[in-house]
Amino acid sequence: MKKISFIKLAVLLLLLTFSLVRNAFSQEAIDKVIAVVGGDMILSSDIEQEVLRLKMQGGLPEGDVKCQLLEQLLIQKLLLHQSRIDSLAPNEAAIESEIERRLRYFVNQIGSEKALENYFHKPMYEIKNDLRETIREQQLTQQMRQKVVEKITVTPSEVKSFFKTIPTDSLPMIPQQYELQQIAIYPPSTAIAKFNVKDKLLDLRSRILKGERFSMLAMAYSEDLASAKKGGELGFRTRDELVKSFSEVAFNLADGQVSQIVETEYGFHIIQMIEKRNNQVNVRHILLKPQFSSDMLIEARNKLDSIAELVRKDSLTFEKACVYHSEDKKSRMNGGVVVNAATNTKYFEKEQLQPSDYYIIKELKKGEVSQSFESRDENANVIFKVVKIKNIIPSHKANLVDDYNTIQEMTKQSREYDVFMKWIKEKQRITYVKIEPEFKNCKFPTEGWVK
């Protein structure tokens, strides 16, 4: 087996499921049931593996670590037990996708599928089965917890009241933030670029129909790098998990059939059916994006530079320039103001900006307009931008005026915690819980586990 570095091995042990790790350590280890919640057992090896995980992450917390870890597992099993009572259904397509994602990572770290099988003394299908059950449980516990707190909202008065309870020295520091406006356009002559990419895909499709393997061509040519490593395979997906134009074609393919060219916002694809299962499909695809000549790129930049110069000379306001020229549908009618998709606000921290964008704006002052530059849109397509700094908020301690959304989220999280703790106490009273004598003296923060 390929030699595994200590770092790679540590990453594997940190991320693999308990059942896999347990087998990796010893086939002869004696395990013991230390607690039962409903019909679910907690094993001594579960605690030991959590201890190992914490050590790998940098150290153990203060206090009785095993008692703290046991309570975390008790809560997880309580959620899992209640999820079954409430008949929550896991998303099998999402589970299969997560299995494939984790296995890709493990294989990349350890070198090959064969090396992974040798390491865990199991064939790949058994490793997948172990992962499948663990991921299914994780998904159900997450769904159950979300169900407990899903109706919680907070009012402005509650946010203000909560803010007053936070000691000044406990207020979070907010990093420097930027409020941006942008004019964005795509390279011109897209008809030529689209023709060229379609011509290349037609050639690849012809090669596949003549006998070349779709998976090998996907690995060589597809611009979807995540799936290209797997020969273009996406794993089982439902219609809702695929772009509409892609899913309409994919779900109508027969086994082994290769589609005609499909256009989506990500680019152009050809698709091959691997397997259809109920309301899910597993397909391969090759993605190619239009490529632009240097003349096309120069033309786009020159156009934007001309617009920016008019704005700088006050011949045209930035807001009107957005309406007349910007091709970013989300911001053009809003004065070019860009919304942060991660926070749903108009403020960006450095790490939330694309590197190409931050490199341009970091030297700008409030009100200044950048030169044109190449960037990427949300679908990784080439786009050119001119950016104006509408506002720069220096790093500061959180306050209600500038950081209402942050304080609102803190208030909501506090409310959710209180509701969740109340839910735990209610379920403790009506759920069978048995803890072995060696753990009955644990001082659990949430009382009620030991009956």
C-alpha positions in Angstrom: 0.0 0.0 0.0 1.2 3.5 -0.8 2.9 5.0 2.2 0.7 7.5 4.0 2.1 10.6 5.5 1.2 11.4 9.1 -0.7 14.5 8.1 -2.8 12.7 5.5 -3.5 9.9 8.0 -4.5 12.4 10.7 -6.9 14.1 8.2 -8.4 10.7 7.4 -8.9 9.7 11.0 -10.3 13.2 11.8 -13.0 13.0 9.0 -13.9 9.4 8.7 -16.9 8.0 10.5 -16.6 6.3 13.9 -17.4 2.8 12.5 -14.6 3.1 9.9 -12.1 4.4 12.4 -12.9 1.7 14.9 -12.2 -1.0 12.4 -9.0 0.8 11.3 -7.6 0.7 14.8 -8.3 -2.9 15.7 -10.6 -5.7 14.7 -10.1 -7.2 18.1 -11.0 -4.2 20.3 -13.6 -4.9 22.9 -16.4 -2.4 22.8 -18.9 -1.6 25.5 -22.4 0.0 25.6 -22.2 3.0 28.0 -25.6 4.5 27.3 -28.9 3.9 25.5 -31.3 6.6 24.3 -34.6 5.2 22.9 -33.3 2.3 21.0 -29.9 3.8 20.0 -26.7 2.8 21.8 -23.6 4.9 22.6 -20.4 2.9 22.7 -17.2 3.5 24.6 -15.4 3.6 21.3 -17.6 6.6 20.3 -16.1 8.5 23.2 -12.6 7.4 22.5 -12.7 8.5 18.9 -14.1 11.9 19.9 -11.2 12.3 22.3 -8.8 11.5 19.5 -10.5 13.9 17.2 -10.2 16.7 19.8 -6.5 16.0 20.3 -5.9 16.2 16.6 -7.7 19.6 16.5 -5.3 21.0 19.0 -6.2 19.9 22.5 -8.8 18.8 25.0 -11.2 21.3 26.8 -11.0 21.7 30.6 -13.1 19.6 32.9 -14.3 16.0 32.6 -13.9 15.6 28.8 -15.6 12.2 28.6 -18.6 13.4 30.5 -18.9 16.4 28.1 -18.6 14.2 25.1 -21.1 11.8 26.4 -23.7 14.6 26.8 -23.1 15.7 23.2 -23.8 12.1 22.0 -26.8 11.8 24.3 -28.3 14.9 22.6 -27.5 13.6 19.2 -29.2 10.2 19.9 -32.2 12.1 21.4 -32.6 14.0 18.2 -32.2 10.9 16.1 -34.8 9.0 18.2 -37.3 11.9 17.9 -36.7 12.2 14.1 -38.0 8.6 13.7 -41.0 9.3 15.9 -41.8 12.4 13.7 -41.2 10.3 10.5 -38.6 12.7 9.1 -37.3 11.5 5.8 -33.7 11.8 4.8 -32.7 13.1 1.4 -31.2 10.0 -0.2 -29.8 12.0 -3.2 -28.0 14.4 -0.9 -26.7 11.4 1.2 -25.3 9.7 -1.9 -23.7 13.0 -3.1 -22.1 13.5 0.3 -20.8 9.9 0.3 -19.1 10.5 -3.0 -17.7 13.9 -1.9 -16.1 12.4 1.2 -14.8 9.4 -0.6 -13.2 11.6 -3.3 -11.5 13.5 -0.6 -10.3 10.4 1.2 -9.0 8.8 -2.0 -7.2 12.0 -3.0 -5.5 12.0 0.4 -4.5 8.4 0.6 -3.6 7.9 -3.1 -6.1 5.4 -4.5 -9.3 3.4 -3.9 -7.2 0.3 -3.4 -5.1 2.0 -0.8 -8.2 3.1 1.1 -9.6 -0.5 1.0 -6.3 -1.9 2.3 -6.2 0.6 5.1 -9.6 -0.2 6.4 -9.5 -3.9 5.5 -12.8 -3.5 3.6 -14.0 -3.4 0.0 -15.2 0.0 -1.2 -18.9 -1.0 -1.1 -18.7 -1.7 2.6 -16.9 1.6 3.3 -19.7 3.3 1.4 -22.4 1.4 3.5 -20.7 2.5 6.7 -20.6 6.1 5.5 -24.2 6.0 4.3 -25.6 5.1 7.7 -23.6 7.7 9.5 -24.4 10.5 7.1 -28.1 9.5 7.2 -28.1 9.8 11.0 -26.3 13.2 10.8 -28.8 14.4 8.3 -31.8 13.3 10.4 -30.4 14.9 13.6 -29.8 18.2 11.7 -33.3 18.1 10.3 -34.8 17.4 13.8 -32.9 20.3 15.4 -34.0 22.6 12.6 -37.6 21.6 13.1 -37.3 22.4 16.8 -36.2 26.0 16.1 -37.6 26.7 12.6 -40.4 29.0 13.8 -38.3 31.3 15.9 -38.2 34.9 14.9 -37.0 38.0 16.8 -38.4 41.5 16.8 -36.4 44.8 16.7 -37.3 45.4 20.4 -35.9 41.9 21.3 -32.7 42.6 19.4 -32.3 45.9 21.3 -33.0 44.3 24.6 -30.5 41.5 23.9 -27.8 43.9 22.8 -28.1 45.7 26.2 -27.3 42.4 28.0 -24.0 41.9 26.2 -21.0 43.2 28.3 -19.0 45.8 26.4 -15.9 43.6 26.5 -17.8 40.7 25.0 -19.0 42.5 21.9 -17.6 40.9 18.8 -15.1 42.8 16.6 -16.4 43.4 13.1 -13.6 43.4 10.4 -13.4 46.2 7.9 -16.3 46.1 5.5 -16.9 47.4 2.0 -20.1 48.6 0.3 -19.7 48.3 -3.4 -21.3 49.4 -6.6 -20.4 47.8 -9.9 -20.9 48.0 -13.7 -20.4 44.6 -15.2 -20.4 43.4 -18.8 -19.6 40.1 -20.5 -17.1 39.8 -23.4 -18.6 40.7 -26.8 -18.9 38.5 -29.9 -20.3 35.7 -27.8 -21.9 34.2 -30.9 -18.4 33.3 -32.2 -17.2 32.0 -28.8 -20.4 29.9 -28.5 -20.0 28.5 -32.0 -16.4 27.4 -31.2 -17.3 25.7 -27.9 -20.2 23.9 -29.5 -18.0 22.7 -32.4 -15.5 21.3 -29.8 -18.3 19.5 -27.9 -19.7 18.0 -31.2 -16.3 16.6 -31.9 -16.1 15.0 -28.4 -19.6 13.6 -28.8 -18.7 12.1 -32.2 -15.6 10.5 -30.6 -17.8 9.0 -27.9 -20.3 7.6 -30.4 -17.4 6.0 -32.3 -16.3 4.1 -29.2 -14.1 6.3 -27.0 -15.0 6.3 -23.3 -17.0 9.3 -22.1 -15.3 9.2 -18.7 -11.8 9.5 -20.2 -12.8 12.5 -22.3 -14.5 14.1 -19.3 -11.3 13.7 -17.3 -9.2 15.3 -20.2 -11.5 18.1 -21.3 -14.3 18.9 -18.8 -14.1 22.3 -17.1 -16.2 21.0 -14.2 -13.0 20.1 -12.3 -14.9 18.4 -9.4 -16.7 15.9 -11.5 -13.9 15.6 -14.1 -11.8 13.7 -11.5 -14.6 11.1 -11.5 -14.9 10.8 -15.2 -17.7 13.5 -15.3 -19.9 11.5 -12.9 -22.2 13.7 -10.7 -23.8 11.0 -8.5 -27.5 10.5 -7.9 -29.4 13.8 -8.1 -33.1 14.8 -8.1 -34.5 17.3 -10.6 -34.4 20.0 -8.0 -30.7 19.5 -7.5 -29.9 20.2 -11.2 -30.3 23.3 -13.3 -33.6 23.1 -15.1 -32.4 22.9 -18.7 -29.8 20.3 -17.6 -32.4 18.1 -15.7 -35.0 18.3 -18.6 -32.4 16.5 -20.8 -30.8 14.3 -18.2 -34.1 12.7 -17.0 -35.1 11.8 -20.6 -32.0 9.9 -21.5 -31.9 6.1 -21.8 -29.1 4.1 -20.2 -25.8 4.8 -21.9 -27.4 7.4 -24.2 -25.4 10.6 -24.9 -27.3 13.9 -25.2 -27.1 16.6 -27.8 -25.5 19.9 -26.6 -27.2 21.5 -23.6 -26.7 25.1 -22.7 -27.0 26.3 -19.0 -25.8 29.3 -17.2 -22.6 27.4 -16.4 -21.7 26.8 -20.1 -22.3 24.0 -22.6 -22.6 20.3 -21.7 -23.0 16.9 -23.2 -24.6 14.3 -20.8 -24.5 10.5 -20.6 -27.0 8.5 -18.6 -25.4 6.0 -16.1 -28.5 5.0 -14.1 -32.0 6.1 -13.4 -33.4 5.2 -9.9 -37.0 6.3 -9.0 -36.8 10.2 -9.1 -33.0 10.3 -9.3 -30.5 10.1 -12.0 -26.8 9.5 -12.1 -25.2 11.0 -15.1 -21.8 12.0 -16.5 -21.2 15.3 -18.2 -18.6 17.3 -20.0 -18.7 21.0 -19.4 -17.0 23.5 -21.7 -17.2 27.3 -21.4 -16.9 29.8 -24.2 -13.3 31.0 -24.7 -12.7 34.5 -25.8 -10.0 35.9 -28.0 -7.7 38.6 -26.7 -9.4 41.1 -29.1 -12.8 40.3 -27.5 -11.4 40.8 -24.0 -9.7 44.1 -25.0 -12.9 45.3 -26.5 -14.8 44.7 -23.3 -12.2 46.4 -21.1 -12.1 49.4 -23.5 -15.8 49.8 -23.4 -15.8 49.7 -19.6 -12.9 52.2 -19.3 -14.8 54.6 -21.5 -17.9 54.4 -19.3 -15.8 54.8 -16.2 -14.2 57.9 -17.6 -17.6 59.5 -18.2 -18.5 58.8 -14.6 -15.2 60.3 -13.4 -15.9 63.5 -15.4 -19.4 63.7 -14.0 -20.8 63.4 -17.6 -22.8 60.3 -16.4 -23.7 59.2 -12.9 -22.6 55.8 -11.8 -26.2 54.8 -11.2 -27.3 55.8 -14.7 -24.3 54.0 -16.1 -25.5 50.8 -14.4 -29.0 51.1 -15.9 -27.7 51.9 -19.4 -24.7 49.5 -19.6 -24.4 46.9 -16.8 -25.2 43.3 -17.7 -25.5 42.2 -14.1 -29.2 41.7 -13.7 -29.1 41.6 -9.9 -27.5 45.0 -9.4 -28.1 47.1 -12.6 -31.5 48.5 -11.5 -30.3 49.0 -7.9 -27.6 51.6 -8.7 -25.1 48.9 -9.1 -25.1 48.1 -5.3 -23.8 44.5 -4.9 -25.5 42.2 -2.4 -23.4 39.7 -0.4 -25.1 36.3 -1.0 -23.5 34.9 2.1 -25.1 37.4 4.5 -27.9 38.9 2.3 -26.6 42.4 3.1 -24.7 45.0 1.1 -21.5 44.7 3.1 -18.5 42.5 2.3 -15.5 41.6 4.4 -12.2 40.9 2.7 -12.6 37.1 2.8 -16.1 37.4 1.2 -14.8 39.1 -1.9 -13.2 37.4 -4.9 -9.4 37.8 -4.8 -9.5 39.6 -8.2 -12.0 42.1 -6.8 -10.2 42.7 -3.5 -6.9 43.2 -5.3 -8.5 46.1 -7.2 -10.5 47.8 -4.5 -8.0 47.5 -1.6 -6.2 50.8 -2.6 -9.4 52.7 -3.4 -10.9 55.3 -1.2 -14.6 56.0 -0.6 -16.2 57.4 -3.7 -13.4 56.4 -6.1 -14.0 54.4 -9.3 -11.7 51.6 -10.3 -10.2 50.8 -13.7 -11.8 47.9 -15.5 -10.7 44.4 -14.6 -11.4 40.8 -15.3 -13.4 38.8 -12.7 -15.8 35.9 -12.5 -19.6 35.9 -12.0 -21.4 33.5 -9.6 -21.2 30.8 -12.2 -17.5 31.2 -12.8 -18.0 32.8 -16.2 -15.7 35.6 -17.4 -17.0 39.1 -16.7 -15.5 42.5 -16.6 -16.2 45.1 -13.9 -15.7 48.7 -12.9 -16.3 49.1 -9.2 -17.0 52.1 -7.1 -16.4 52.2 -3.3 -19.7 53.5 -1.9 -18.6 53.1 1.7 -15.8 51.7 3.9 -16.7 50.7 7.4 -13.5 50.4 9.6 -13.0 47.5 11.9 -15.0 48.1 15.1 -16.9 46.6 18.0 -20.4 45.6 17.0 -23.1 48.2 17.5 -26.8 48.4 16.7 -26.4 51.1 14.0 -23.8 49.5 11.7 -24.2 45.9 12.6 -27.9 45.3 13.2 -28.0 42.1 11.2 -25.1 40.7 13.2 -26.8 41.5 16.5 -30.1 40.2 15.2 -28.5 36.8 14.3 -26.9 36.6 17.8 -30.3 37.3 19.3 -31.9 34.6 17.2 -29.2 32.1 18.1 -29.7 32.8 21.8 -33.5 32.3 21.5 -32.9 29.1 19.5 -30.6 27.8 22.3 -33.1 28.5 25.0 -35.9 26.8 23.0 -33.7 23.8 22.2 -32.7 23.3 25.8 -36.3 23.4 26.8 -37.1 20.8 24.2 -34.3 18.5 25.5 -35.8 18.7 29.0 -39.2 17.8 27.7 -38.0 14.8 25.7 -35.8 13.6 28.6 -38.9 13.0 30.7 -40.6 10.8 28.1 -37.7 9.0 26.4 -36.0 5.9 27.7 -32.4 6.8 28.7 -30.0 4.4 30.5 -26.5 5.4 31.5 -24.0 2.9 32.9 -23.0 3.4 36.5 -19.4 4.7 35.7 -21.0 7.8 34.1 -23.8 8.4 36.5 -21.7 10.8 38.6 -21.1 13.1 35.6 -22.2 16.7 36.2 -24.1 17.2 33.0 -24.9 20.9 32.3 -28.3 19.7 31.1 -29.8 18.0 34.1 -32.2 15.1 33.6 -30.2 12.4 31.9 -29.7 10.3 35.0 -33.0 9.1 36.2 
